[in-house]
């Protein structure tokens, strides 16, 4: 699923930043800012940035869990589910 990236020359960003920001917010896709014909930066909406950070944090937690499992650490699923059930019954 290859998408054509949004590319904005830095001069366009300088000349009409309000319009560029509006396009970034509406598209929910990153925009690549070029300088002298080369990619220099990526501009994305705050919403997209926060979503990406949340997804990266989940991936870090899953990776840490995989390492714990491989090292024989952590808790087995049955005990976690039993503890969750006990907590839910108290509420």
C-alpha positions as CSV (number, residue, x, y, z in Angstrom):
1,X,0.0,0.0,0.0
2,X,2.4,2.7,-1.2
3,X,1.2,6.2,-0.9
4,X,2.6,9.2,-2.8
5,X,4.1,11.4,0.0
6,X,3.0,15.0,0.4
7,X,6.0,17.1,-0.4
8,X,6.3,20.8,0.4
9,X,9.3,23.0,-0.5
10,X,10.4,25.1,2.4
11,X,9.8,28.2,0.4
12,X,6.1,27.3,0.2
13,X,6.0,26.7,3.9
14,X,7.6,30.1,4.5
15,X,5.3,31.9,2.1
16,X,2.0,30.4,3.2
17,X,2.4,28.5,6.5
18,X,-1.2,28.8,7.5
19,X,-2.4,27.0,4.4
20,X,0.2,24.3,4.8
21,X,-0.7,23.7,8.4
22,X,-4.4,23.5,7.4
23,X,-3.5,20.9,4.8
24,X,-1.5,18.9,7.3
25,X,-4.3,18.9,9.9
26,X,-7.0,17.9,7.3
27,X,-5.0,15.2,5.6
28,X,-3.8,13.5,8.8
29,X,-0.7,12.4,6.8
30,X,2.9,13.6,7.2
31,X,4.3,16.2,4.9
32,X,7.9,16.1,3.9
33,X,9.6,19.5,3.8
34,X,12.3,19.8,1.3
35,X,15.2,22.2,1.1
36,X,17.3,22.5,-2.0
37,X,15.4,19.5,-3.4
38,X,16.2,17.1,-0.5
39,X,14.1,16.0,2.4
40,X,14.9,18.1,5.4
41,X,12.0,17.6,7.9
42,X,8.6,15.9,8.4
43,X,5.6,17.9,9.5
44,X,2.6,16.2,10.9
45,X,-0.5,17.1,13.0
46,X,-0.4,17.0,16.7
47,X,-3.1,14.3,16.6
48,X,-1.0,12.1,14.3
49,X,2.0,12.6,16.5
50,X,0.2,11.7,19.7
51,X,-1.3,8.6,18.0
52,X,2.1,7.5,16.8
53,X,3.7,8.0,20.3
54,X,0.9,5.9,21.9
55,X,1.4,3.1,19.3
56,X,5.2,3.2,20.0
57,X,4.6,3.0,23.7
58,X,2.4,-0.1,23.3
59,X,5.0,-1.7,21.1
60,X,7.7,-1.0,23.7
61,X,5.5,-2.6,26.4
62,X,4.9,-5.7,24.2
63,X,8.6,-6.0,23.4
64,X,9.4,-5.8,27.2
65,X,6.8,-8.4,27.8
66,X,8.4,-10.7,25.2
67,X,11.8,-10.3,26.8
68,X,10.3,-11.1,30.2
69,X,8.7,-14.2,28.9
70,X,11.9,-15.3,27.2
71,X,13.8,-14.8,30.5
72,X,11.2,-16.7,32.5
73,X,10.1,-13.6,34.3
74,X,6.7,-12.0,34.7
75,X,3.4,-13.7,35.4
76,X,1.5,-16.4,33.6
77,X,-1.8,-15.5,31.9
78,X,-4.0,-17.5,34.3
79,X,-2.8,-15.7,37.3
80,X,-3.1,-12.3,35.6
81,X,-6.7,-13.1,34.6
82,X,-7.6,-14.4,38.1
83,X,-6.2,-11.2,39.6
84,X,-8.2,-9.1,37.2
85,X,-11.4,-11.0,37.9
86,X,-10.8,-10.6,41.6
87,X,-10.4,-6.8,41.2
88,X,-13.5,-6.5,39.0
89,X,-15.6,-8.4,41.6
90,X,-14.6,-6.0,44.4
91,X,-15.9,-3.0,42.5
